[in-house]
Amino acid sequence: MEELDRIDKNILRHLQKDGRLTNADLAERVNVSPATCHRRTQRLFDQGFIQGVHAQINPEPVGLGNLVMVGVVLDRSTPESFAAFEDAIMAIPDVLGCNLVAGDFDYLLSVRARDIAGFNALLGKKLLTLPGVRQTRTFFVMKEVKNNEPLPF
């Protein structure tokens, strides 16, 4: 994987802010030709620096305004139990994020729910039945102060 130079970082900064920029607009902002910009942007995709471009949907108007963080403790800390849990969590679309963490929990999940009843159903019917789950702790987010910010490089 190649090192990122000033132009590559500039391209990434601008695309983080607005993934809908045309190649011509992006080239103008980073002060290179459109052909150079296209070649560099394609290389950033090919080398995995850019994982994708997508719309960021406002969760409130689509009925998913409740953000819930769930700490999960597994009954065993083995590679097999982690793998079984991770495989199973991938099949639950309500879980937007799943991170293996150090500390009081094994995993920290980010979940979007319509309401408390909807989350409670998800917890009882899906999350608590996942392989190896011994305990969960639920945190309803009262206010999102900072979320999905651009990477600081």
Secondary structure, DSSP 8 states (H G I E B T S, - for coil): -----HHHHHHHHHHHH-TT--HHHHHHHHTS-HHHHHHHHHHHHHTTS---------TTTTT--EEEEEEEEES--SHHHHHHHHHHHTT-TTEEEEEE-SSS-SEEEEEEESSHHHHHHHHHHTGGGSTTEEEEEEEE-S---S-S-----
